[in-house]
Amino acid sequence: MGELEIIQEGRLRIKFHSDGTVVPDVVPLNECCDMCNDPRMVHVEGLLKCVGCGVINRIDYGHHA
């Protein structure tokens, strides 16, 4: 089996573990959308995209300042 993670719009994250434990958590703001603070982020074609507003977040160009 594995783990399941459900993230709600209000930053509540619930993790279901394979051993039957359920862990509620709050998504930190640095993991939320830069534009609208929605915590529901998905990876689409190598980019991190917000489910709420559709903005692309945190593009890694492979170099560091």
PDBQT receptor file of N, H, CA, C and O in Angstrom, charges set to zero:
ATOM      1  N   MET A   1       0.845  -1.167   0.000  1.00  0.00    +0.000 N 
ATOM      2  CA  MET A   1       0.000   0.000   0.000  1.00  0.00    +0.000 C 
ATOM      3  C   MET A   1       0.895   1.235   0.000  1.00  0.00    +0.000 C 
ATOM      4  O   MET A   1       2.069   1.129  -0.352  1.00  0.00    +0.000 OA
ATOM      5  N   GLY A   2       0.402   2.354   0.366  1.00  0.00    +0.000 N 
ATOM      6  H   GLY A   2      -0.553   2.441   0.652  1.00  0.00    +0.000 HD
ATOM      7  CA  GLY A   2       1.185   3.585   0.368  1.00  0.00    +0.000 C 
ATOM      8  C   GLY A   2       0.538   4.631   1.236  1.00  0.00    +0.000 C 
ATOM      9  O   GLY A   2      -0.129   4.320   2.223  1.00  0.00    +0.000 OA
ATOM     10  N   GLU A   3       0.742   5.874   0.858  1.00  0.00    +0.000 N 
ATOM     11  H   GLU A   3       1.284   6.127   0.056  1.00  0.00    +0.000 HD
ATOM     12  CA  GLU A   3       0.176   6.983   1.609  1.00  0.00    +0.000 C 
ATOM     13  C   GLU A   3      -0.730   7.799   0.699  1.00  0.00    +0.000 C 
ATOM     14  O   GLU A   3      -0.567   7.818  -0.521  1.00  0.00    +0.000 OA
ATOM     15  N   LEU A   4      -1.682   8.467   1.322  1.00  0.00    +0.000 N 
ATOM     16  H   LEU A   4      -1.814   8.451   2.313  1.00  0.00    +0.000 HD
ATOM     17  CA  LEU A   4      -2.588   9.356   0.606  1.00  0.00    +0.000 C 
ATOM     18  C   LEU A   4      -2.556  10.688   1.317  1.00  0.00    +0.000 C 
ATOM     19  O   LEU A   4      -2.578  10.743   2.546  1.00  0.00    +0.000 OA
ATOM     20  N   GLU A   5      -2.505  11.768   0.545  1.00  0.00    +0.000 N 
ATOM     21  H   GLU A   5      -2.487  11.723  -0.454  1.00  0.00    +0.000 HD
ATOM     22  CA  GLU A   5      -2.467  13.107   1.122  1.00  0.00    +0.000 C 
ATOM     23  C   GLU A   5      -3.585  13.927   0.502  1.00  0.00    +0.000 C 
ATOM     24  O   GLU A   5      -3.681  14.029  -0.721  1.00  0.00    +0.000 OA
ATOM     25  N   ILE A   6      -4.419  14.503   1.331  1.00  0.00    +0.000 N 
ATOM     26  H   ILE A   6      -4.341  14.420   2.324  1.00  0.00    +0.000 HD
ATOM     27  CA  ILE A   6      -5.510  15.354   0.866  1.00  0.00    +0.000 C 
ATOM     28  C   ILE A   6      -5.235  16.767   1.373  1.00  0.00    +0.000 C 
ATOM     29  O   ILE A   6      -5.008  16.975   2.565  1.00  0.00    +0.000 OA
ATOM     30  N   ILE A   7      -5.256  17.738   0.455  1.00  0.00    +0.000 N 
ATOM     31  H   ILE A   7      -5.440  17.569  -0.514  1.00  0.00    +0.000 HD
ATOM     32  CA  ILE A   7      -5.020  19.130   0.824  1.00  0.00    +0.000 C 
ATOM     33  C   ILE A   7      -6.271  19.923   0.483  1.00  0.00    +0.000 C 
ATOM     34  O   ILE A   7      -6.742  19.898  -0.654  1.00  0.00    +0.000 OA
ATOM     35  N   GLN A   8      -6.809  20.632   1.480  1.00  0.00    +0.000 N 
ATOM     36  H   GLN A   8      -6.426  20.652   2.403  1.00  0.00    +0.000 HD
ATOM     37  CA  GLN A   8      -7.983  21.469   1.267  1.00  0.00    +0.000 C 
ATOM     38  C   GLN A   8      -7.549  22.902   1.010  1.00  0.00    +0.000 C 
ATOM     39  O   GLN A   8      -6.423  23.277   1.336  1.00  0.00    +0.000 OA
ATOM     40  N   GLU A   9      -8.421  23.696   0.435  1.00  0.00    +0.000 N 
ATOM     41  H   GLU A   9      -9.335  23.391   0.169  1.00  0.00    +0.000 HD
ATOM     42  CA  GLU A   9      -8.136  25.077   0.077  1.00  0.00    +0.000 C 
ATOM     43  C   GLU A   9      -7.696  25.916   1.273  1.00  0.00    +0.000 C 
ATOM     44  O   GLU A   9      -6.895  26.837   1.111  1.00  0.00    +0.000 OA
ATOM     45  N   GLY A  10      -8.192  25.625   2.446  1.00  0.00    +0.000 N 
ATOM     46  H   GLY A  10      -8.843  24.878   2.578  1.00  0.00    +0.000 HD
ATOM     47  CA  GLY A  10      -7.872  26.415   3.638  1.00  0.00    +0.000 C 
ATOM     48  C   GLY A  10      -6.570  26.029   4.306  1.00  0.00    +0.000 C 
ATOM     49  O   GLY A  10      -6.386  26.341   5.483  1.00  0.00    +0.000 OA
ATOM     50  N   ARG A  11      -5.634  25.351   3.599  1.00  0.00    +0.000 N 
ATOM     51  H   ARG A  11      -5.783  25.098   2.643  1.00  0.00    +0.000 HD
ATOM     52  CA  ARG A  11      -4.304  24.947   4.046  1.00  0.00    +0.000 C 
ATOM     53  C   ARG A  11      -4.306  23.747   4.977  1.00  0.00    +0.000 C 
ATOM     54  O   ARG A  11      -3.266  23.434   5.556  1.00  0.00    +0.000 OA
ATOM     55  N   LEU A  12      -5.435  23.060   5.145  1.00  0.00    +0.000 N 
ATOM     56  H   LEU A  12      -6.280  23.314   4.675  1.00  0.00    +0.000 HD
ATOM     57  CA  LEU A  12      -5.470  21.848   5.958  1.00  0.00    +0.000 C 
ATOM     58  C   LEU A  12      -5.004  20.674   5.110  1.00  0.00    +0.000 C 
ATOM     59  O   LEU A  12      -5.535  20.431   4.026  1.00  0.00    +0.000 OA
ATOM     60  N   ARG A  13      -4.001  19.941   5.614  1.00  0.00    +0.000 N 
ATOM     61  H   ARG A  13      -3.570  20.138   6.494  1.00  0.00    +0.000 HD
ATOM     62  CA  ARG A  13      -3.476  18.762   4.924  1.00  0.00    +0.000 C 
ATOM     63  C   ARG A  13      -3.702  17.557   5.833  1.00  0.00    +0.000 C 
ATOM     64  O   ARG A  13      -3.367  17.585   7.018  1.00  0.00    +0.000 OA
ATOM     65  N   ILE A  14      -4.270  16.509   5.264  1.00  0.00    +0.000 N 
ATOM     66  H   ILE A  14      -4.541  16.486   4.302  1.00  0.00    +0.000 HD
ATOM     67  CA  ILE A  14      -4.521  15.286   6.028  1.00  0.00    +0.000 C 
ATOM     68  C   ILE A  14      -3.761  14.156   5.340  1.00  0.00    +0.000 C 
ATOM     69  O   ILE A  14      -3.950  13.909   4.149  1.00  0.00    +0.000 OA
ATOM     70  N   LYS A  15      -2.901  13.469   6.093  1.00  0.00    +0.000 N 
ATOM     71  H   LYS A  15      -2.747  13.669   7.061  1.00  0.00    +0.000 HD
ATOM     72  CA  LYS A  15      -2.105  12.364   5.550  1.00  0.00    +0.000 C 
ATOM     73  C   LYS A  15      -2.629  11.048   6.114  1.00  0.00    +0.000 C 
ATOM     74  O   LYS A  15      -2.747  10.879   7.327  1.00  0.00    +0.000 OA
ATOM     75  N   PHE A  16      -2.940  10.124   5.215  1.00  0.00    +0.000 N 
ATOM     76  H   PHE A  16      -2.844  10.262   4.229  1.00  0.00    +0.000 HD
ATOM     77  CA  PHE A  16      -3.372   8.783   5.584  1.00  0.00    +0.000 C 
ATOM     78  C   PHE A  16      -2.203   7.840   5.318  1.00  0.00    +0.000 C 
ATOM     79  O   PHE A  16      -1.760   7.714   4.177  1.00  0.00    +0.000 OA
ATOM     80  N   HIS A  17      -1.703   7.182   6.351  1.00  0.00    +0.000 N 
ATOM     81  H   HIS A  17      -2.063   7.285   7.279  1.00  0.00    +0.000 HD
ATOM     82  CA  HIS A  17      -0.567   6.279   6.220  1.00  0.00    +0.000 C 
ATOM     83  C   HIS A  17      -1.046   4.836   6.075  1.00  0.00    +0.000 C 
ATOM     84  O   HIS A  17      -2.163   4.504   6.473  1.00  0.00    +0.000 OA
ATOM     85  N   SER A  18      -0.203   3.987   5.509  1.00  0.00    +0.000 N 
ATOM     86  H   SER A  18       0.704   4.256   5.186  1.00  0.00    +0.000 HD
ATOM     87  CA  SER A  18      -0.569   2.596   5.251  1.00  0.00    +0.000 C 
ATOM     88  C   SER A  18      -0.801   1.804   6.530  1.00  0.00    +0.000 C 
ATOM     89  O   SER A  18      -1.462   0.766   6.499  1.00  0.00    +0.000 OA
ATOM     90  N   ASP A  19      -0.269   2.276   7.654  1.00  0.00    +0.000 N 
ATOM     91  H   ASP A  19       0.268   3.119   7.679  1.00  0.00    +0.000 HD
ATOM     92  CA  ASP A  19      -0.483   1.563   8.915  1.00  0.00    +0.000 C 
ATOM     93  C   ASP A  19      -1.806   1.948   9.590  1.00  0.00    +0.000 C 
ATOM     94  O   ASP A  19      -2.104   1.479  10.689  1.00  0.00    +0.000 OA
ATOM     95  N   GLY A  20      -2.599   2.804   8.929  1.00  0.00    +0.000 N 
ATOM     96  H   GLY A  20      -2.357   3.185   8.037  1.00  0.00    +0.000 HD
ATOM     97  CA  GLY A  20      -3.910   3.181   9.457  1.00  0.00    +0.000 C 
ATOM     98  C   GLY A  20      -3.941   4.501  10.208  1.00  0.00    +0.000 C 
ATOM     99  O   GLY A  20      -5.016   4.956  10.597  1.00  0.00    +0.000 OA
ATOM    100  N   THR A  21      -2.784   5.130  10.422  1.00  0.00    +0.000 N 
ATOM    101  H   THR A  21      -1.910   4.760  10.105  1.00  0.00    +0.000 HD
ATOM    102  CA  THR A  21      -2.771   6.406  11.140  1.00  0.00    +0.000 C 
ATOM    103  C   THR A  21      -3.174   7.546  10.211  1.00  0.00    +0.000 C 
ATOM    104  O   THR A  21      -2.906   7.523   9.010  1.00  0.00    +0.000 OA
ATOM    105  N   VAL A  22      -3.820   8.535  10.800  1.00  0.00    +0.000 N 
ATOM    106  H   VAL A  22      -4.038   8.554  11.776  1.00  0.00    +0.000 HD
ATOM    107  CA  VAL A  22      -4.249   9.730  10.085  1.00  0.00    +0.000 C 
ATOM    108  C   VAL A  22      -3.619  10.925  10.783  1.00  0.00    +0.000 C 
ATOM    109  O   VAL A  22      -3.791  11.108  11.988  1.00  0.00    +0.000 OA
ATOM    110  N   VAL A  23      -2.879  11.749  10.014  1.00  0.00    +0.000 N 
ATOM    111  H   VAL A  23      -2.740  11.600   9.035  1.00  0.00    +0.000 HD
ATOM    112  CA  VAL A  23      -2.165  12.872  10.602  1.00  0.00    +0.000 C 
ATOM    113  C   VAL A  23      -2.658  14.181   9.980  1.00  0.00    +0.000 C 
ATOM    114  O   VAL A  23      -2.406  14.431   8.802  1.00  0.00    +0.000 OA
ATOM    115  N   PRO A  24      -3.363  15.025  10.760  1.00  0.00    +0.000 N 
ATOM    116  CA  PRO A  24      -3.741  16.349  10.256  1.00  0.00    +0.000 C 
ATOM    117  C   PRO A  24      -2.549  17.294  10.376  1.00  0.00    +0.000 C 
ATOM    118  O   PRO A  24      -1.727  17.157  11.282  1.00  0.00    +0.000 OA
ATOM    119  N   ASP A  25      -2.461  18.255   9.454  1.00  0.00    +0.000 N 
ATOM    120  H   ASP A  25      -3.128  18.366   8.717  1.00  0.00    +0.000 HD
ATOM    121  CA  ASP A  25      -1.327  19.164   9.399  1.00  0.00    +0.000 C 
ATOM    122  C   ASP A  25      -1.790  20.449   8.726  1.00  0.00    +0.000 C 
ATOM    123  O   ASP A  25      -2.852  20.474   8.104  1.00  0.00    +0.000 OA
ATOM    124  N   VAL A  26      -1.009  21.510   8.843  1.00  0.00    +0.000 N 
ATOM    125  H   VAL A  26      -0.146  21.489   9.348  1.00  0.00    +0.000 HD
ATOM    126  CA  VAL A  26      -1.279  22.758   8.140  1.00  0.00    +0.000 C 
ATOM    127  C   VAL A  26      -0.143  22.981   7.149  1.00  0.00    +0.000 C 
ATOM    128  O   VAL A  26       1.028  22.877   7.513  1.00  0.00    +0.000 OA
ATOM    129  N   VAL A  27      -0.481  23.286   5.906  1.00  0.00    +0.000 N 
ATOM    130  H   VAL A  27      -1.433  23.370   5.611  1.00  0.00    +0.000 HD
ATOM    131  CA  VAL A  27       0.522  23.519   4.870  1.00  0.00    +0.000 C 
ATOM    132  C   VAL A  27       1.183  24.872   5.145  1.00  0.00    +0.000 C 
ATOM    133  O   VAL A  27       0.485  25.880   5.258  1.00  0.00    +0.000 OA
ATOM    134  N   PRO A  28       2.520  24.916   5.257  1.00  0.00    +0.000 N 
ATOM    135  CA  PRO A  28       3.196  26.200   5.480  1.00  0.00    +0.000 C 
ATOM    136  C   PRO A  28       3.046  27.117   4.266  1.00  0.00    +0.000 C 
ATOM    137  O   PRO A  28       2.899  26.643   3.139  1.00  0.00    +0.000 OA
ATOM    138  N   LEU A  29       3.083  28.418   4.495  1.00  0.00    +0.000 N 
ATOM    139  H   LEU A  29       3.202  28.804   5.410  1.00  0.00    +0.000 HD
ATOM    140  CA  LEU A  29       2.881  29.383   3.414  1.00  0.00    +0.000 C 
ATOM    141  C   LEU A  29       3.941  29.283   2.324  1.00  0.00    +0.000 C 
ATOM    142  O   LEU A  29       3.658  29.620   1.174  1.00  0.00    +0.000 OA
ATOM    143  N   ASN A  30       5.158  28.830   2.646  1.00  0.00    +0.000 N 
ATOM    144  H   ASN A  30       5.388  28.556   3.580  1.00  0.00    +0.000 HD
ATOM    145  CA  ASN A  30       6.190  28.738   1.617  1.00  0.00    +0.000 C 
ATOM    146  C   ASN A  30       5.933  27.587   0.647  1.00  0.00    +0.000 C 
ATOM    147  O   ASN A  30       6.631  27.470  -0.360  1.00  0.00    +0.000 OA
ATOM    148  N   GLU A  31       4.954  26.743   0.927  1.00  0.00    +0.000 N 
ATOM    149  H   GLU A  31       4.387  26.837   1.746  1.00  0.00    +0.000 HD
ATOM    150  CA  GLU A  31       4.555  25.675   0.004  1.00  0.00    +0.000 C 
ATOM    151  C   GLU A  31       3.275  26.027  -0.741  1.00  0.00    +0.000 C 
ATOM    152  O   GLU A  31       2.759  25.209  -1.503  1.00  0.00    +0.000 OA
ATOM    153  N   CYS A  32       2.756  27.235  -0.531  1.00  0.00    +0.000 N 
ATOM    154  H   CYS A  32       3.175  27.899   0.088  1.00  0.00    +0.000 HD
ATOM    155  CA  CYS A  32       1.516  27.676  -1.171  1.00  0.00    +0.000 C 
ATOM    156  C   CYS A  32       1.817  28.514  -2.415  1.00  0.00    +0.000 C 
ATOM    157  O   CYS A  32       2.963  28.890  -2.658  1.00  0.00    +0.000 OA
ATOM    158  N   CYS A  33       0.789  28.796  -3.186  1.00  0.00    +0.000 N 
ATOM    159  H   CYS A  33      -0.142  28.490  -2.988  1.00  0.00    +0.000 HD
ATOM    160  CA  CYS A  33       0.915  29.594  -4.401  1.00  0.00    +0.000 C 
ATOM    161  C   CYS A  33       1.441  30.991  -4.085  1.00  0.00    +0.000 C 
ATOM    162  O   CYS A  33       1.016  31.624  -3.119  1.00  0.00    +0.000 OA
ATOM    163  N   ASP A  34       2.376  31.462  -4.918  1.00  0.00    +0.000 N 
ATOM    164  H   ASP A  34       2.721  30.947  -5.703  1.00  0.00    +0.000 HD
ATOM    165  CA  ASP A  34       2.939  32.800  -4.732  1.00  0.00    +0.000 C 
ATOM    166  C   ASP A  34       1.906  33.893  -4.977  1.00  0.00    +0.000 C 
ATOM    167  O   ASP A  34       2.023  34.989  -4.429  1.00  0.00    +0.000 OA
ATOM    168  N   MET A  35       0.898  33.605  -5.792  1.00  0.00    +0.000 N 
ATOM    169  H   MET A  35       0.802  32.715  -6.236  1.00  0.00    +0.000 HD
ATOM    170  CA  MET A  35      -0.088  34.620  -6.161  1.00  0.00    +0.000 C 
ATOM    171  C   MET A  35      -1.295  34.642  -5.219  1.00  0.00    +0.000 C 
ATOM    172  O   MET A  35      -1.695  35.710  -4.756  1.00  0.00    +0.000 OA
ATOM    173  N   CYS A  36      -1.880  33.467  -4.930  1.00  0.00    +0.000 N 
ATOM    174  H   CYS A  36      -1.554  32.599  -5.307  1.00  0.00    +0.000 HD
ATOM    175  CA  CYS A  36      -3.149  33.453  -4.196  1.00  0.00    +0.000 C 
ATOM    176  C   CYS A  36      -3.096  32.707  -2.853  1.00  0.00    +0.000 C 
ATOM    177  O   CYS A  36      -4.109  32.631  -2.158  1.00  0.00    +0.000 OA
ATOM    178  N   ASN A  37      -1.924  32.154  -2.477  1.00  0.00    +0.000 N 
ATOM    179  H   ASN A  37      -1.102  32.216  -3.042  1.00  0.00    +0.000 HD
ATOM    180  CA  ASN A  37      -1.735  31.407  -1.222  1.00  0.00    +0.000 C 
ATOM    181  C   ASN A  37      -2.542  30.119  -1.131  1.00  0.00    +0.000 C 
ATOM    182  O   ASN A  37      -2.754  29.603  -0.034  1.00  0.00    +0.000 OA
ATOM    183  N   ASP A  38      -2.992  29.595  -2.261  1.00  0.00    +0.000 N 
ATOM    184  H   ASP A  38      -2.820  30.015  -3.152  1.00  0.00    +0.000 HD
ATOM    185  CA  ASP A  38      -3.702  28.318  -2.268  1.00  0.00    +0.000 C 
ATOM    186  C   ASP A  38      -2.665  27.199  -2.104  1.00  0.00    +0.000 C 
ATOM    187  O   ASP A  38      -1.661  27.203  -2.816  1.00  0.00    +0.000 OA
ATOM    188  N   PRO A  39      -2.872  26.255  -1.204  1.00  0.00    +0.000 N 
ATOM    189  CA  PRO A  39      -1.883  25.200  -0.977  1.00  0.00    +0.000 C 
ATOM    190  C   PRO A  39      -1.949  24.049  -1.976  1.00  0.00    +0.000 C 
ATOM    191  O   PRO A  39      -1.097  23.160  -1.944  1.00  0.00    +0.000 OA
ATOM    192  N   ARG A  40      -2.940  24.049  -2.858  1.00  0.00    +0.000 N 
ATOM    193  H   ARG A  40      -3.631  24.771  -2.884  1.00  0.00    +0.000 HD
ATOM    194  CA  ARG A  40      -3.115  22.935  -3.790  1.00  0.00    +0.000 C 
ATOM    195  C   ARG A  40      -2.253  23.146  -5.035  1.00  0.00    +0.000 C 
ATOM    196  O   ARG A  40      -2.666  23.811  -5.984  1.00  0.00    +0.000 OA
ATOM    197  N   MET A  41      -1.045  22.566  -5.016  1.00  0.00    +0.000 N 
ATOM    198  H   MET A  41      -0.709  22.026  -4.244  1.00  0.00    +0.000 HD
ATOM    199  CA  MET A  41      -0.087  22.712  -6.109  1.00  0.00    +0.000 C 
ATOM    200  C   MET A  41       0.103  21.360  -6.789  1.00  0.00    +0.000 C 
ATOM    201  O   MET A  41       0.157  20.327  -6.121  1.00  0.00    +0.000 OA
ATOM    202  N   VAL A  42       0.204  21.367  -8.123  1.00  0.00    +0.000 N 
ATOM    203  H   VAL A  42       0.160  22.206  -8.665  1.00  0.00    +0.000 HD
ATOM    204  CA  VAL A  42       0.422  20.135  -8.875  1.00  0.00    +0.000 C 
ATOM    205  C   VAL A  42       1.595  20.336  -9.842  1.00  0.00    +0.000 C 
ATOM    206  O   VAL A  42       1.887  21.461 -10.249  1.00  0.00    +0.000 OA
ATOM    207  N   HIS A  43       2.254  19.246 -10.199  1.00  0.00    +0.000 N 
ATOM    208  H   HIS A  43       2.016  18.332  -9.868  1.00  0.00    +0.000 HD
ATOM    209  CA  HIS A  43       3.327  19.279 -11.189  1.00  0.00    +0.000 C 
ATOM    210  C   HIS A  43       2.719  18.980 -12.557  1.00  0.00    +0.000 C 
ATOM    211  O   HIS A  43       2.121  17.924 -12.762  1.00  0.00    +0.000 OA
ATOM    212  N   VAL A  44       2.877  19.921 -13.493  1.00  0.00    +0.000 N 
ATOM    213  H   VAL A  44       3.363  20.779 -13.326  1.00  0.00    +0.000 HD
ATOM    214  CA  VAL A  44       2.362  19.773 -14.849  1.00  0.00    +0.000 C 
ATOM    215  C   VAL A  44       3.518  20.015 -15.819  1.00  0.00    +0.000 C 
ATOM    216  O   VAL A  44       4.034  21.128 -15.911  1.00  0.00    +0.000 OA
ATOM    217  N   GLU A  45       3.918  18.976 -16.536  1.00  0.00    +0.000 N 
ATOM    218  H   GLU A  45       3.498  18.071 -16.461  1.00  0.00    +0.000 HD
ATOM    219  CA  GLU A  45       4.996  19.053 -17.513  1.00  0.00    +0.000 C 
ATOM    220  C   GLU A  45       6.254  19.699 -16.933  1.00  0.00    +0.000 C 
ATOM    221  O   GLU A  45       6.885  20.532 -17.582  1.00  0.00    +0.000 OA
ATOM    222  N   GLY A  46       6.611  19.314 -15.717  1.00  0.00    +0.000 N 
ATOM    223  H   GLY A  46       6.098  18.637 -15.189  1.00  0.00    +0.000 HD
ATOM    224  CA  GLY A  46       7.826  19.811 -15.083  1.00  0.00    +0.000 C 
ATOM    225  C   GLY A  46       7.688  21.152 -14.393  1.00  0.00    +0.000 C 
ATOM    226  O   GLY A  46       8.665  21.649 -13.834  1.00  0.00    +0.000 OA
ATOM    227  N   LEU A  47       6.516  21.752 -14.413  1.00  0.00    +0.000 N 
ATOM    228  H   LEU A  47       5.723  21.348 -14.868  1.00  0.00    +0.000 HD
ATOM    229  CA  LEU A  47       6.287  23.037 -13.758  1.00  0.00    +0.000 C 
ATOM    230  C   LEU A  47       5.349  22.854 -12.572  1.00  0.00    +0.000 C 
ATOM    231  O   LEU A  47       4.500  21.963 -12.578  1.00  0.00    +0.000 OA
ATOM    232  N   LEU A  48       5.503  23.689 -11.566  1.00  0.00    +0.000 N 
ATOM    233  H   LEU A  48       6.193  24.413 -11.561  1.00  0.00    +0.000 HD
ATOM    234  CA  LEU A  48       4.627  23.663 -10.400  1.00  0.00    +0.000 C 
ATOM    235  C   LEU A  48       3.494  24.650 -10.641  1.00  0.00    +0.000 C 
ATOM    236  O   LEU A  48       3.725  25.853 -10.754  1.00  0.00    +0.000 OA
ATOM    237  N   LYS A  49       2.260  24.136 -10.720  1.00  0.00    +0.000 N 
ATOM    238  H   LYS A  49       2.073  23.158 -10.629  1.00  0.00    +0.000 HD
ATOM    239  CA  LYS A  49       1.109  24.961 -11.087  1.00  0.00    +0.000 C 
ATOM    240  C   LYS A  49       0.069  24.949  -9.980  1.00  0.00    +0.000 C 
ATOM    241  O   LYS A  49      -0.178  23.914  -9.361  1.00  0.00    +0.000 OA
ATOM    242  N   CYS A  50      -0.539  26.105  -9.734  1.00  0.00    +0.000 N 
ATOM    243  H   CYS A  50      -0.338  26.945 -10.237  1.00  0.00    +0.000 HD
ATOM    244  CA  CYS A  50      -1.578  26.247  -8.721  1.00  0.00    +0.000 C 
ATOM    245  C   CYS A  50      -2.909  25.732  -9.261  1.00  0.00    +0.000 C 
ATOM    246  O   CYS A  50      -3.307  26.074 -10.374  1.00  0.00    +0.000 OA
ATOM    247  N   VAL A  51      -3.584  24.921  -8.479  1.00  0.00    +0.000 N 
ATOM    248  H   VAL A  51      -3.260  24.643  -7.574  1.00  0.00    +0.000 HD
ATOM    249  CA  VAL A  51      -4.892  24.398  -8.861  1.00  0.00    +0.000 C 
ATOM    250  C   VAL A  51      -5.947  25.498  -8.772  1.00  0.00    +0.000 C 
ATOM    251  O   VAL A  51      -6.892  25.520  -9.561  1.00  0.00    +0.000 OA
ATOM    252  N   GLY A  52      -5.785  26.412  -7.810  1.00  0.00    +0.000 N 
ATOM    253  H   GLY A  52      -5.018  26.394  -7.169  1.00  0.00    +0.000 HD
ATOM    254  CA  GLY A  52      -6.778  27.455  -7.588  1.00  0.00    +0.000 C 
ATOM    255  C   GLY A  52      -6.832  28.514  -8.669  1.00  0.00    +0.000 C 
ATOM    256  O   GLY A  52      -7.904  28.800  -9.202  1.00  0.00    +0.000 OA
ATOM    257  N   CYS A  53      -5.664  29.114  -9.010  1.00  0.00    +0.000 N 
ATOM    258  H   CYS A  53      -4.793  28.882  -8.577  1.00  0.00    +0.000 HD
ATOM    259  CA  CYS A  53      -5.669  30.227  -9.960  1.00  0.00    +0.000 C 
ATOM    260  C   CYS A  53      -4.931  29.933 -11.259  1.00  0.00    +0.000 C 
ATOM    261  O   CYS A  53      -5.021  30.719 -12.202  1.00  0.00    +0.000 OA
ATOM    262  N   GLY A  54      -4.199  28.814 -11.333  1.00  0.00    +0.000 N 
ATOM    263  H   GLY A  54      -4.126  28.176 -10.566  1.00  0.00    +0.000 HD
ATOM    264  CA  GLY A  54      -3.527  28.424 -12.561  1.00  0.00    +0.000 C 
ATOM    265  C   GLY A  54      -2.166  29.045 -12.793  1.00  0.00    +0.000 C 
ATOM    266  O   GLY A  54      -1.568  28.825 -13.846  1.00  0.00    +0.000 OA
ATOM    267  N   VAL A  55      -1.655  29.817 -11.840  1.00  0.00    +0.000 N 
ATOM    268  H   VAL A  55      -2.141  29.995 -10.985  1.00  0.00    +0.000 HD
ATOM    269  CA  VAL A  55      -0.362  30.474 -11.992  1.00  0.00    +0.000 C 
ATOM    270  C   VAL A  55       0.763  29.453 -11.860  1.00  0.00    +0.000 C 
ATOM    271  O   VAL A  55       0.688  28.546 -11.031  1.00  0.00    +0.000 OA
ATOM    272  N   ILE A  56       1.806  29.600 -12.677  1.00  0.00    +0.000 N 
ATOM    273  H   ILE A  56       1.867  30.336 -13.351  1.00  0.00    +0.000 HD
ATOM    274  CA  ILE A  56       2.989  28.747 -12.576  1.00  0.00    +0.000 C 
ATOM    275  C   ILE A  56       3.896  29.322 -11.503  1.00  0.00    +0.000 C 
ATOM    276  O   ILE A  56       4.175  30.521 -11.500  1.00  0.00    +0.000 OA
ATOM    277  N   ASN A  57       4.357  28.477 -10.593  1.00  0.00    +0.000 N 
ATOM    278  H   ASN A  57       4.131  27.503 -10.595  1.00  0.00    +0.000 HD
ATOM    279  CA  ASN A  57       5.153  28.898  -9.444  1.00  0.00    +0.000 C 
ATOM    280  C   ASN A  57       6.535  28.263  -9.455  1.00  0.00    +0.000 C 
ATOM    281  O   ASN A  57       6.717  27.160  -9.971  1.00  0.00    +0.000 OA
ATOM    282  N   ARG A  58       7.498  28.957  -8.890  1.00  0.00    +0.000 N 
ATOM    283  H   ARG A  58       7.351  29.853  -8.471  1.00  0.00    +0.000 HD
ATOM    284  CA  ARG A  58       8.842  28.447  -8.605  1.00  0.00    +0.000 C 
ATOM    285  C   ARG A  58       9.486  27.678  -9.756  1.00  0.00    +0.000 C 
ATOM    286  O   ARG A  58       9.677  26.465  -9.662  1.00  0.00    +0.000 OA
ATOM    287  N   ILE A  59       9.813  28.355 -10.810  1.00  0.00    +0.000 N 
ATOM    288  H   ILE A  59       9.658  29.340 -10.886  1.00  0.00    +0.000 HD
ATOM    289  CA  ILE A  59      10.484  27.729 -11.939  1.00  0.00    +0.000 C 
ATOM    290  C   ILE A  59      11.969  27.625 -11.618  1.00  0.00    +0.000 C 
ATOM    291  O   ILE A  59      12.608  28.626 -11.294  1.00  0.00    +0.000 OA
ATOM    292  N   ASP A  60      12.522  26.411 -11.707  1.00  0.00    +0.000 N 
ATOM    293  H   ASP A  60      12.003  25.598 -11.970  1.00  0.00    +0.000 HD
ATOM    294  CA  ASP A  60      13.937  26.193 -11.454  1.00  0.00    +0.000 C 
ATOM    295  C   ASP A  60      14.674  26.171 -12.792  1.00  0.00    +0.000 C 
ATOM    296  O   ASP A  60      14.529  25.228 -13.571  1.00  0.00    +0.000 OA
ATOM    297  N   TYR A  61      15.456  27.204 -13.053  1.00  0.00    +0.000 N 
ATOM    298  H   TYR A  61      15.573  27.969 -12.420  1.00  0.00    +0.000 HD
ATOM    299  CA  TYR A  61      16.192  27.299 -14.307  1.00  0.00    +0.000 C 
ATOM    300  C   TYR A  61      17.549  26.611 -14.237  1.00  0.00    +0.000 C 
ATOM    301  O   TYR A  61      18.306  26.655 -15.207  1.00  0.00    +0.000 OA
ATOM    302  N   GLY A  62      17.878  25.970 -13.104  1.00  0.00    +0.000 N 
ATOM    303  H   GLY A  62      17.264  25.934 -12.316  1.00  0.00    +0.000 HD
ATOM    304  CA  GLY A  62      19.113  25.217 -12.985  1.00  0.00    +0.000 C 
ATOM    305  C   GLY A  62      20.322  26.011 -12.578  1.00  0.00    +0.000 C 
ATOM    306  O   GLY A  62      21.419  25.456 -12.525  1.00  0.00    +0.000 OA
ATOM    307  N   HIS A  63      20.174  27.284 -12.287  1.00  0.00    +0.000 N 
ATOM    308  H   HIS A  63      19.282  27.734 -12.330  1.00  0.00    +0.000 HD
ATOM    309  CA  HIS A  63      21.300  28.069 -11.793  1.00  0.00    +0.000 C 
ATOM    310  C   HIS A  63      20.889  28.791 -10.509  1.00  0.00    +0.000 C 
ATOM    311  O   HIS A  63      19.710  29.071 -10.292  1.00  0.00    +0.000 OA
ATOM    312  N   HIS A  64      21.845  29.077  -9.691  1.00  0.00    +0.000 N 
ATOM    313  H   HIS A  64      22.802  28.849  -9.868  1.00  0.00    +0.000 HD
ATOM    314  CA  HIS A  64      21.565  29.714  -8.401  1.00  0.00    +0.000 C 
ATOM    315  C   HIS A  64      22.309  31.042  -8.329  1.00  0.00    +0.000 C 
ATOM    316  O   HIS A  64      23.440  31.159  -8.800  1.00  0.00    +0.000 OA
ATOM    317  N   ALA A  65      21.670  32.027  -7.742  1.00  0.00    +0.000 N 
ATOM    318  H   ALA A  65      20.751  31.932  -7.359  1.00  0.00    +0.000 HD
ATOM    319  CA  ALA A  65      22.269  33.363  -7.626  1.00  0.00    +0.000 C 
ATOM    320  C   ALA A  65      23.234  33.436  -6.465  1.00  0.00    +0.000 C 
ATOM    321  O   ALA A  65      23.828  34.486  -6.222  1.00  0.00    +0.000 OA
TER     322      ALA A  65
